[in-house]
């Protein structure tokens, strides 16, 4: 196998979904936290999410000039919502039970403990490759 052929798509590893107990306030009949299924967000999809959360803001002191600014709260909320496979955040009955109409608002209601929301955010970001140091990537490549 040539070195170049190793770069072919069929040789690319697909990141499997993972599970995470996002909150302690939703439990099964034994009192154990319910597990959420989380998927990896591909780069193209992340770019679409980021674009949807980007606005043009005026540059101070330069009339008619604008610069892009990402609404980071909106971006994180959309990233989390797009990452969740289960529970189905688009389910109308689930949204109705919390009195919301969007997956992003549903996450905020389901994870209404700020610490749990931040822990879930950190987990999803790390699962999607954010917050991984270069040393961790080198170690992973060696193994």
Order of alpha helices (4+ residues) and beta strands (2+ residues): beta-beta-alpha-beta-beta-alpha-beta-alpha-alpha-alpha-alpha
